[in-house]
Amino acid sequence: MNTIIKISNLSKVYSNGYQALDNVSLDIKRGEILALLGPNGAGKTTLISAICGLVSPSSGTVTVDGYDIITQFREARKLIGLVPQELTLPAFDRVWHTVDFSRGLFGKKSDKAFIERLLKDLSLFDKKDNEVRMLSGGMKRRVLIAKALSHEPRILFLDEPTAGVDVGLRKDMWKIVNKLRDDGVTIILTTHYIEEAEEIADRVGIINGGKLLLVDDKKNLMQKLGKKQLVIELKTAIETIPAALESYALVLSKSGKELTYTYDTKSDGTGITALLQAISEAGLSMKDMQTKQSSLEDIFVHLVEAES
């Protein structure tokens, strides 16, 4: 899988001195889904805007399939579809015309069959003659995606694509994204929803304070940085953790019937064997136990807090 977008030492400092991006370097692979996670003001939208040529970087370079985004803007931009965070659509325009017109802006000839197929894929075809103002927020979001795909780009940027969208529609969006990836489209999305990245991304990048903290395969990331928890269910509830078990930093559930032990998968020993023996020696009877992997949200929070 070769590189389709190459970002090298990219920085952006605004006239008021605010540094939105700080020496970001990143290779985005052809055909992958990359999720960029970060809190508000982290630099996610600025990074997307710089790649799309909407914001001029203070330093560094961006190439899109070999085209420089500054000196070869037209060639680079033709390859990109952008779905912005804001619902910026002409209120009185009709869905079909909005999408077809957007295709024409990129120099593409009108293609009725393609527009029809695109609207059907996005469950918009029955709304094709509706004025945009009559659509729900979720449908307007779909129209933005249709506009972004109207000129058949090979790269799609989704800036908070499911913001303000209900859970059901959000899952529909995930299906759309997966279908686009199957069609060979490279997808970069920013999101506040950790489960969104966990559900659909191939790789995850975590950005905070304008710095790219890390980028890694989602599974590798969770394996390398994640911790596991052993949840032990007791036969009889207890009110407090016995003093003999204090060194294990156990967490007692509100019901008093579960003890949770967190351990590092990277360490030489987990300490589980010694813990189970200590629990038995403390006179506690175990009913059941299970392990849980820490989530991507746990990892995200840990990294952002570490950099704060």
C-alpha positions as CSV (number, residue, x, y, z in Angstrom):
1,M,0.0,0.0,0.0
2,N,1.8,3.1,-1.2
3,T,1.6,6.7,0.0
4,I,-1.0,9.0,-1.5
5,I,-0.6,12.0,0.7
6,K,2.8,13.0,2.1
7,I,3.0,15.7,4.8
8,S,6.5,16.9,5.8
9,N,7.3,19.2,8.7
10,L,4.0,21.1,8.4
11,S,3.5,24.1,10.7
12,K,0.9,26.8,10.8
13,V,1.3,30.0,12.9
14,Y,-1.5,32.6,12.6
15,S,-0.8,36.4,12.7
16,N,-1.8,36.6,16.4
17,G,1.0,34.2,17.2
18,Y,-1.2,31.1,17.8
19,Q,0.4,27.9,16.6
20,A,-2.3,25.6,15.2
21,L,0.1,23.0,13.7
22,D,3.6,22.2,15.1
23,N,5.9,20.3,12.7
24,V,3.5,17.6,11.6
25,S,4.8,14.8,9.4
26,L,2.5,12.0,8.2
27,D,2.3,9.6,5.3
28,I,-1.3,8.6,4.4
29,K,-1.6,5.3,2.6
30,R,-3.6,4.7,-0.5
31,G,-7.0,3.1,0.2
32,E,-6.9,3.3,4.0
33,I,-9.2,4.8,6.5
34,L,-7.3,7.1,8.8
35,A,-9.1,8.6,11.9
36,L,-7.7,11.7,13.5
37,L,-8.6,12.0,17.1
38,G,-8.2,15.1,19.3
39,P,-10.0,17.5,21.6
40,N,-11.4,20.8,20.4
41,G,-8.6,23.1,19.2
42,A,-6.2,20.3,18.7
43,G,-5.4,21.2,15.1
44,K,-7.5,18.6,13.3
45,T,-9.5,21.0,11.0
46,T,-6.4,23.1,10.4
47,L,-4.5,20.1,9.2
48,I,-7.3,19.0,6.8
49,S,-7.6,22.6,5.6
50,A,-3.8,22.8,4.9
51,I,-3.9,19.5,3.0
52,C,-6.9,20.7,0.9
53,G,-5.2,24.0,0.1
54,L,-7.6,26.1,2.1
55,V,-5.0,27.3,4.6
56,S,-1.5,28.3,3.7
57,P,1.1,26.6,5.9
58,S,3.8,28.7,7.6
59,S,6.3,26.0,6.7
60,G,6.5,22.5,5.4
61,T,5.1,20.7,2.4
62,V,2.1,18.6,1.4
63,T,1.9,16.5,-1.8
64,V,-1.2,14.7,-3.0
65,D,-0.4,11.7,-5.3
66,G,2.8,13.5,-6.1
67,Y,1.3,17.0,-6.7
68,D,2.3,19.9,-4.5
69,I,-0.7,21.4,-2.9
70,I,0.6,24.9,-3.3
71,T,2.4,24.9,-6.7
72,Q,0.2,22.3,-8.3
73,F,-3.1,23.2,-6.5
74,R,-5.5,22.5,-9.4
75,E,-4.1,19.0,-10.0
76,A,-4.0,18.1,-6.3
77,R,-7.4,19.5,-5.5
78,K,-9.1,17.4,-8.3
79,L,-8.2,14.3,-6.4
80,I,-9.8,15.5,-3.1
81,G,-13.4,15.5,-1.9
82,L,-14.0,17.5,1.3
83,V,-17.0,17.2,3.6
84,P,-16.7,20.2,6.0
85,Q,-18.0,20.3,9.6
86,E,-20.5,23.1,8.9
87,L,-23.7,22.4,6.9
88,T,-22.9,24.9,4.2
89,L,-25.6,24.3,1.5
90,P,-27.8,26.6,-0.6
91,A,-31.1,26.5,1.1
92,F,-33.4,26.9,-1.9
93,D,-31.4,24.7,-4.3
94,R,-32.6,21.2,-5.1
95,V,-30.6,18.2,-4.2
96,W,-29.9,16.9,-7.7
97,H,-28.8,20.4,-9.0
98,T,-26.6,20.9,-5.9
99,V,-24.7,17.7,-6.5
100,D,-24.5,18.1,-10.3
101,F,-23.4,21.7,-10.1
102,S,-20.6,20.7,-7.7
103,R,-19.4,18.1,-10.3
104,G,-19.2,20.8,-12.9
105,L,-17.1,23.1,-10.7
106,F,-14.3,20.5,-11.1
107,G,-14.5,20.5,-14.8
108,K,-16.4,17.2,-15.0
109,K,-19.1,16.7,-17.7
110,S,-22.6,16.1,-16.4
111,D,-23.2,12.3,-15.9
112,K,-26.8,11.5,-15.1
113,A,-26.2,7.8,-14.5
114,F,-23.3,8.6,-12.1
115,I,-25.3,11.2,-10.1
116,E,-28.3,8.8,-9.9
117,R,-26.1,6.0,-8.6
118,L,-24.4,8.3,-6.1
119,L,-27.7,9.5,-4.7
120,K,-29.0,6.0,-4.4
121,D,-25.9,4.9,-2.5
122,L,-26.4,7.7,0.0
123,S,-30.2,7.0,0.3
124,L,-30.9,10.4,-1.3
125,F,-32.5,9.5,-4.6
126,D,-36.0,9.9,-3.3
127,K,-35.1,13.4,-2.1
128,K,-33.5,14.5,-5.5
129,D,-36.2,17.1,-6.2
130,N,-36.4,18.4,-2.7
131,E,-35.1,21.8,-1.7
132,V,-32.2,21.5,0.6
133,R,-33.9,23.6,3.3
134,M,-36.6,20.9,3.6
135,L,-34.1,18.1,4.6
136,S,-33.2,17.0,8.1
137,G,-29.7,17.6,9.5
138,G,-28.7,14.0,8.7
139,M,-29.9,14.2,5.1
140,K,-28.1,17.5,4.7
141,R,-24.9,15.8,5.9
142,R,-25.5,13.1,3.2
143,V,-25.9,15.9,0.5
144,L,-22.5,17.3,1.6
145,I,-20.9,13.8,1.1
146,A,-22.6,13.6,-2.3
147,K,-21.2,17.0,-3.3
148,A,-17.7,15.9,-2.1
149,L,-17.9,12.7,-4.2
150,S,-19.6,14.3,-7.3
151,H,-16.3,14.7,-9.2
152,E,-15.2,11.2,-8.4
153,P,-12.2,12.0,-6.1
154,R,-9.8,9.3,-4.9
155,I,-9.4,10.9,-1.5
156,L,-12.3,11.9,0.8
157,F,-11.9,14.1,3.9
158,L,-14.7,14.0,6.5
159,D,-14.4,16.6,9.2
160,E,-16.6,15.5,12.1
161,P,-19.0,13.7,9.6
162,T,-21.5,12.5,12.3
163,A,-21.6,15.6,14.5
164,G,-25.1,16.1,15.6
165,V,-26.3,13.0,13.9
166,D,-28.3,10.3,15.8
167,V,-26.8,6.9,16.5
168,G,-28.8,5.1,13.8
169,L,-27.7,7.5,11.1
170,R,-24.1,7.4,12.4
171,K,-24.0,3.7,11.8
172,D,-25.4,4.2,8.3
173,M,-22.5,6.6,7.7
174,W,-20.0,4.0,8.8
175,K,-21.5,1.6,6.2
176,I,-21.1,4.4,3.5
177,V,-17.5,4.9,4.5
178,N,-16.7,1.2,4.3
179,K,-18.3,0.9,0.9
180,L,-16.2,3.9,-0.3
181,R,-13.0,2.2,1.0
182,D,-14.0,-1.0,-0.8
183,D,-14.2,1.2,-4.0
184,G,-10.6,2.3,-3.5
185,V,-11.3,5.7,-2.0
186,T,-8.8,6.9,0.7
187,I,-10.7,8.3,3.7
188,I,-9.4,10.6,6.4
189,L,-11.9,11.6,9.1
190,T,-11.7,13.7,12.2
191,T,-14.0,12.7,15.0
192,H,-14.8,13.2,18.7
193,Y,-16.5,9.9,18.8
194,I,-13.9,7.3,19.9
195,E,-16.2,4.4,18.9
196,E,-16.2,5.8,15.4
197,A,-12.5,5.3,15.1
198,E,-12.6,2.0,16.9
199,E,-15.4,0.8,14.5
200,I,-14.1,1.8,11.0
201,A,-10.5,3.0,11.0
202,D,-7.5,1.1,9.8
203,R,-5.1,3.5,11.5
204,V,-5.5,6.1,14.2
205,G,-3.7,9.4,14.6
206,I,-3.9,11.3,17.9
207,I,-3.3,15.1,17.7
208,N,-3.2,17.6,20.5
209,G,-1.9,21.2,20.7
210,G,-1.0,21.1,17.0
211,K,1.3,18.1,17.5
212,L,0.8,14.7,16.1
213,L,1.4,12.5,19.2
214,L,1.3,9.2,17.3
215,V,-0.1,7.4,14.3
216,D,-0.4,3.6,14.3
217,D,-2.4,0.7,13.2
218,K,-5.5,0.5,15.4
219,K,-4.9,-3.0,16.6
220,N,-1.1,-2.4,17.2
221,L,-2.0,0.8,19.1
222,M,-4.4,-1.0,21.5
223,Q,-1.9,-3.9,21.9
224,K,1.1,-1.7,22.6
225,L,-0.4,1.0,24.8
226,G,-3.5,-0.8,26.1
227,K,-3.8,-2.4,29.5
228,K,-6.0,-5.3,30.5
229,Q,-8.2,-5.7,33.4
230,L,-9.1,-8.8,35.4
231,V,-12.5,-8.6,36.8
232,I,-13.1,-11.1,39.7
233,E,-16.6,-11.8,40.8
234,L,-16.9,-12.8,44.5
235,K,-19.4,-15.3,45.9
236,T,-20.1,-13.0,48.8
237,A,-20.1,-9.2,48.8
238,I,-17.5,-7.3,50.9
239,E,-17.6,-3.8,52.2
240,T,-13.9,-3.0,52.0
241,I,-10.8,-4.5,50.4
242,P,-8.7,-6.5,52.9
243,A,-5.5,-4.9,53.9
244,A,-3.5,-7.9,52.6
245,L,-4.7,-7.0,49.1
246,E,-3.9,-3.2,49.2
247,S,-0.7,-3.5,47.2
248,Y,-2.6,-4.7,44.1
249,A,-4.5,-1.4,43.7
250,L,-7.8,-3.3,43.3
251,V,-11.0,-1.4,42.7
252,L,-14.1,-2.6,44.5
253,S,-17.5,-2.3,42.7
254,K,-20.4,-0.5,44.3
255,S,-22.2,-3.9,44.8
256,G,-19.1,-5.2,46.7
257,K,-19.1,-8.3,44.6
258,E,-16.5,-7.4,42.0
259,L,-12.7,-6.7,42.3
260,T,-11.0,-5.2,39.3
261,Y,-7.2,-5.6,38.8
262,T,-5.4,-3.6,36.0
263,Y,-2.2,-4.9,34.6
264,D,0.2,-4.0,31.9
265,T,0.4,-6.5,29.0
266,K,4.0,-5.3,28.2
267,S,5.5,-6.2,31.5
268,D,7.4,-9.4,32.2
269,G,4.8,-10.6,34.7
270,T,1.1,-9.8,35.3
271,G,1.0,-10.6,39.0
272,I,-2.3,-12.4,38.5
273,T,-1.0,-15.7,40.0
274,A,0.1,-14.0,43.2
275,L,-3.1,-12.0,43.3
276,L,-5.3,-15.0,43.1
277,Q,-3.3,-16.7,45.9
278,A,-3.5,-13.6,48.0
279,I,-7.3,-13.4,47.5
280,S,-7.7,-17.0,48.6
281,E,-5.4,-16.4,51.7
282,A,-7.6,-13.4,52.6
283,G,-10.6,-15.7,52.9
284,L,-12.5,-14.5,49.8
285,S,-14.3,-17.0,47.6
286,M,-14.3,-16.4,43.8
287,K,-17.3,-17.1,41.7
288,D,-16.0,-16.1,38.3
289,M,-13.5,-14.0,36.5
290,Q,-12.9,-12.4,33.1
291,T,-10.4,-10.1,31.4
292,K,-11.2,-6.9,29.5
293,Q,-9.0,-5.0,27.1
294,S,-8.7,-1.2,27.6
295,S,-10.6,0.7,24.9
296,L,-9.2,3.2,22.4
297,E,-10.9,5.9,24.6
298,D,-8.7,4.9,27.5
299,I,-5.6,5.2,25.4
300,F,-6.7,8.5,23.9
301,V,-7.3,10.1,27.3
302,H,-4.0,8.7,28.7
303,L,-2.0,10.2,25.8
304,V,-3.7,13.6,25.8
305,E,-3.4,13.9,29.6
306,A,0.3,13.0,29.4
307,E,1.0,15.8,26.9
308,S,-1.0,18.4,28.9
